[in-house]
């Protein structure tokens, strides 16, 4: 039996989770409200909040799981990518914990963890996970990638954004509309009340399976600026339709490339991961593709879409089975690929 404690502190969520033989026992996430008034994450404030949160969050995760720290087999932590100051808190805590308990330390790539979130079991008989190989659309505030997943450890980027991430496109366009950060979930909510065909925005023409979202953001900005010249209340009057049309465009951009990649690789098993996978329109587009193209789709539970330690713990579990442990001299990295 393997019981893994996972620790996630790459951005502005402090999270700890316990997984026993791949089955979730607890997943505690403490968000940080301190960033709200700044319209984005302030790195220095994030690392300070992680320092305050990490001990109570780990304590709660163990308590909820009904596990004592002496029962743990290993501690897994997010090594990167992310904000260096934030990562340092989780990394240092994990090192200290593994040293004190004399258990293995396991580093986890945050992007791998988002993909392997699909392997978190709700109960021992849970067989709903994808089978290899599968394609995973990883869409978050910092990433938009199509990943070919061959095994728990072998992943290859098939396509990725050459500029902004999909989450950034949601957030930046929301900001232009005067909505608070993060705008993605608000656009999603407003879009439900709007007409997605009211406005048309240009889609980028990029080769292969790569994405681009910076042009959409600029054309959205210029469109609003022109309309506001004619009617100063344009945004207010059209908030829902603008949200629905923008969301539709972002989803079409994402799904067009994903569909091409699925056709060309002949892989019909397709998953979605990362914060933007919480988007209801994107989830609906996945369902439609399952019906129309015979895809076997995998959509994570909401709690496993945004940053969480359950995905770190499950990734740590598979590394534990392979005996892939880290040295105590390991340091976090801000940037890395999958
Ligand atoms: O994976 P994640 O929690 O962390 C970062 O990469 O930072 O993703 C956060 C991103 C933000 O851009 C947020 O606006 C977006 O995910 N997001 C959404 C929704 N929920 C979160 N975007 C669109 N619709 C949503 N429902």
Boltz pocket constraint, residues with backbone or C-beta under 6 A from the ligand:
constraints:
  - pocket:
      binder: B
      contacts: [[A, 11], [A, 139], [A, 140], [A, 141], [A, 142], [A, 143], [A, 166], [A, 167], [A, 168], [A, 170], [A, 171], [A, 182], [A, 183], [A, 184], [A, 185], [A, 188], [A, 274], [A, 275], [A, 276], [A, 277], [A, 278], [A, 279], [A, 280], [A, 305], [A, 306], [A, 307]]
      max_distance: 6.0
